[in-house]
Structure formats: C-alpha cells, structure tokens
Amino acid sequence: MKSEQRLSIAYKISRVSIAMNVVLSVVKIAVGLIARSGALVADGIHSVSDVLTTIMAMVGVYMSSRGSDEDHQYGHEKYEPVIGKLMAIFLFVTGTLIAFNAIKNIQVGVVEVPTHLAIYGAVLSIIVKEAMYHYTMRGAKIIESSVLKADAWHHRTDAISSVGSFIGIWGAMNGWPLMEPIAAIAIGVLIIKVAVDIYIQSIRELIDTAADPDTLEDIWAVIMETSGVIEIDDLKTRIHVNRLYVDVEISVNADLTLRQAHRIAEDVHDRIENIVPRVKHCMVHVNPYGEGV
C-alpha cells in the first residue's frame, strides 16, 4: 500500500475517533458530575486521554509514512513504536492518577451514591467505545499500523472501563457504595495493564525481533521453490515496525558463472519481496554449493 493511501486511511480513522471521544468525554464527565458518579467521571477522563493518544497516533503514522532521506536511509517507520511508547507512558500516568484518586476518596470517606442518570451514561459509553474499537482495529489491520492498533486497544479498554463503571454505579445504587470507588480503582489498574502491554510491544518493534514461525516457513518455502537454489545456508529476519527485513545465504551450483549466480540471487530477492507482503527488503548472499562455505 502506498504511503499516501496509508496516511489517508489513518487520518480518516483518527478524525472520527477524535470527534467521537470529544463528545463522549464531555457527556460522561457532565453526567458523572450531575449524577454524583466518581467512576463515570474517571471514565470520562479516560476518554479525554483517548483524544490525546489519537492525536499522537496521527503524528506517529504521519512521521512513519515519510520516505527515506540522507539521514534516515532505511525510512522513518520506527517513529510508530516511539510514539507508541509515549502513548503507553501517558496511559500509565492516567491509570495511576485515576486509581490513586479513588483510593484517596475511600480513605477520607468521600463516597457518594450516584443517581440513575449515571447508568445511562455508562451504557452509552460501552456501546460507542466498543464500536470505535472495531472500527479502528479494522483500519489498523488494513494499513498494518502498530500505533493505530494501540489506539484501538485504548478504545477497548475504555469500553471495558465503562463496564466497570456500570457495575460500580449499580452496586452503589443498591446499597454497596464502596463499589463505585472500587470500580474506579479497577479502571485505573486496567489502563495501567494496557499501557504496559503497549510499551512491551513497542520495544519488540525496536529491537529487531525475528519474524514469527509461520512467516519464516513461508519465506523458506519461497526461497527453496526458486530455480537454481540448492539449499539455504542461513536465514535471518528482523521486524521493522509493521514491515520485515530478510537476510539470506543460499547455495548454488559452484560451476555457474557470476552472471548466472547473480540472476538466481535476483530471483530470490524479487520473489520474497513480491510474494511475502510484510517484507520491505531482502538481502541475498550466494555461496558455491559443496565447498564448505
């Protein structure tokens, strides 16, 4: 997929996400304050953080879509996991503050029973945020964007946190007032957990992790099906954000001319890059078969 198409899809998804989150955060915070629901207010703050992380996702996709230049000869794709790490840190801080505030309210005895209005706010949030998760994740898979996937999971955690808000509000309204701040604490812990997962995934995309076994098997098959290849001496892969780099050593007939051996290497190179969609670049080294190289 061309960078322009990728950027266009990402921008469309991000604009929808921002618009929905702005409206939803205002509604949840307002309803939470009116209905005296600390869990719903915490949930609304989570939605505000969604707006900021979506903006960060847009920046990440834009930066990663830029072509190679003199200073970045392998492209700018790694901006995505860098932004992903920043998003994870932001989420971690948000979750910690929400949980800390709820614990503080329990300690000082500030526990109010919410009204029925809070229930409707929580239900609305669950429906909208789950829909946004599926919408964003579908687009993230189309353009293979790790930062958009992180943003999609942020929508999913917001939906789950709204379920927690609903349970807490329902419990408080039915004689268990502590369920409200406990739900807020659970929301905070959930956000922290997602932040850690996103951070770990971002690190994996920055430290040259190898491709998964299925992808390695596909690459191996493509090489061995190439005419002239006798065996594979070495095969290395490294994940480059949403793409893949491949380094392979193949053995060919030792009696071939340099031109013939080069043609086989070119065939391997072209077949891997054309058949395996994730591969950004393949480097092929040729060894003479049977000479102990």
N, C-alpha and C positions, 0 to 999 in steps of 0.2 A: 504494500500500500504506500502511495506517495505521501511525503511529509505534509503537503497541503491538505490532502484528504483527511489524514490522521488529525491534523490540527483543527480542521473544520468540525469533525465529529466531536472531538473533545470539548471545543468551545460551546457547541450546541448543548451538550450534556451539562456542562458547568453552568451555563446561563440558566437553564431550567432548575438545576439544583439550588443555585443562589436565590432565585426568586421564591421557590417553594420554602426554603429554610428561613428566609426573612419573614415571610407571612406566618409560618408555623411558630417560629420563636416568639414573635410578638403576641400571637394568640395564646400560647402556652404560659408565657410569663404573666400576661394580663389576667388570664383565667386563674392561674395559680395564686396570684396576689388577692384577687377578688374572692376566690373560694377558700383562701387560707390553707393552701396546699404547698408545703415546702418541697415535696417530691416533684410536683409539677413545675415549680419554679426552677428546680435543679435540672429537670428535663429540658426546660426552655433554654437554659444557659448552655446545655449540651448542643441544642440546635443552633445557637449563636456561634458556637465553636465550629459547627459544620460549615457555616458561611465562610469563616476564615480559612478552614482547611481546603474548601473547594477552590477558593482563590489561589491558595498555594499550589493546588493540583494543576490549575490552569497555567501558572507560571512554570511548573515543572515540565508539563507537556510542551509548552512553547520553547523552552530552553533546549529540551532534548531533541526537538524537531529540526533544529538548526544543523546545516550541513557541516562537513569538516572544514577546517581552516588551517592556517600555518601553525597556530598554537595548539590546536586540537585536531590532529591529523586522523584520529580514529572516531571523530564525531563527538556529539555532545549528549549521547544517550544517558550517561551516568548522572546527569543532573536530576533525573527522575528519582533514583534512590536517595540522593542527597536531600531533595525536597521531602521525600517520604520519611527520612529520619527526623527532619524538622517537624513534620506533622505529628510523628509519634511523640516527640518531646512535648509538643503543645497539648496533645491529648492526655498525656501523663499528668501534666500540671493541672489540667481541667478536672480530671477524675480525682486527683488528690484533694483539691480545694473543695469539691462537692462533698466528698466523704468526710473531710475534716470539719466542715461547717455543720453537717448532720450530727456528728459525734458531739460537737460543742453544744448544739441545741439540746441533746439528750442530757448532757452533764448539767446544764443550767436550768433544765426543766421547761424549756420553751417548746412545748408540744401542743399544737392546736388541731382541733378536729375539722377537717375540710367539709365543704358543702357538696351537694350532688353535682354542681356545675363542674367540679374538678374531674369527675368520672368521664364526662363527655369530652373534655379536653384531652384526656389520656387516650380514649378510644380513637379520636380523630388523628392523634399523633401516630398511633400504631399503624393505622391504615395507610396514611400518607408516606411514612418513612419506609415501610416495607415495600411499597410501590416504587419509591425512589431507589431503594437498594437494587431491585431487579432491573430497573431502567439503566442505572449507572453501570452495573456489572455487565449487562449485555453489551453496552458500548465499549467498556474496558476490554472485553474479550475480543471484540472486533478489531480494535486497534492495538491490542496486546500492550496495554499500558499498566504498569505496576502501580503508578501513583493514582490512577483512576480506580483501580481495584481497591486500594487503601481507602479512597474516598467512599466507594460503595459500601465497604465494611463499616465505615463510620455511620452511614445511613442505617445499616442493620443494627448496630449497637444502640442507635437512638430508638429504633423500634422496640428492641428488647428492653431498653431502659424505661420506655413508656409502659411496657407490660408490668415492669416493677412498680412504676408509679401507680398504675391501676390497682395492683394488689395492695399496695400500701394505703392508698386512699380508701379502698373498700374496707380494709381492716380497721382503719381509724374510724370510719363511719359506723362500724359495727362493734364498737367497744374495745378495740385494741389500738389506742392512739400511738403507741410506740412503733407500730408497723410503718407509719409514714416516714419518720427519720431513718428507720432501718432500711426501707426501700431506697431512700436517697443514698445511704451508705453502699448498698448493693450496686446501685447505678454507678457510683464512683469507682468501685472495685472493678466492675465490668469494663469501664472506659480504660482503666489502667492496664487491664489484661490485654485489651485490643492494641493499646499503644505499644506494649512490649512485643507483641506478635509482629506488628508492622515494622518496628525497629529491627528485629531479628531478620525479617525478610529483606529489608533494605540493605543490611550488612551483607547478606548472602549474595546480593546482586552487585556488590562492590569488591568482593574478594575472590573473584574468578572460580566460583563453584562449578564443578563439572555438570554436564547435562544429565538428565535422568536416564535410567537404563533403557527405556523404550526408544528414546531418541537416539541413543548410542547404537542400538541394534539397527535402527533404520539407516543410519549413516554407514554402518559397517556393511549392510546389505547393498547399498548403492555403490560403494567402492568395489566390492567383490563382483558385482554384476557388470563392471566396466571392462570392456575388451582390452586385453593386454596385461591386466593386473594379475600377478601370480599369488601374492599374499600381502597381508598388511603387517608391517614390522612394528608400527607404533601408531596410536590414535589418541589424541588429546583434544578435549573440548573445554571451553570456559564460557560461562554465562555472562553476557554483556547486557545487563538490564533485561529487555524483552527479546534480545537477539542472541546469537551464538557464534563464537569463533571456533574454527576447527583447524587443527594441525595434524597432518597425517604423513607417515612414511610408508611408501609402497615398494614392493619388489617387482621388477620386470625382467624379462629375458636379458641376460648380460651381453648378448651378441647384437642387440639393437643399436642403431645409430643414435646419436644425440638427438637428432630431429625426431626420430620415431618415439624415443622415450619421453621427449618433451610433449609430444602430441597426446600420449597416454595420460600424462600428468594434467594436461589441459582438459582432457575429457573428464577426469575425476573431479577436477575443480568445478567445471561447469555443471556437471550432473548433481553434485552435492548442493551447490548454491541454487539450482533451479528446482530440485525435487524436494529438498528439506526446507520448508518455508522459513523457519527461525534462523537459518544460517545467514549471517551478514557477510562473512568472508571465510574462505578456505585456503590454507597454505599447504601445498603438496611437495614433498621431497621424494626423489626417486633413488632407489638403491638397486644395484645389479644382483639378481637372484643367484643364490648359491655360493656367494663369495665371502660369507661370514661377516657381512656389514652389520 
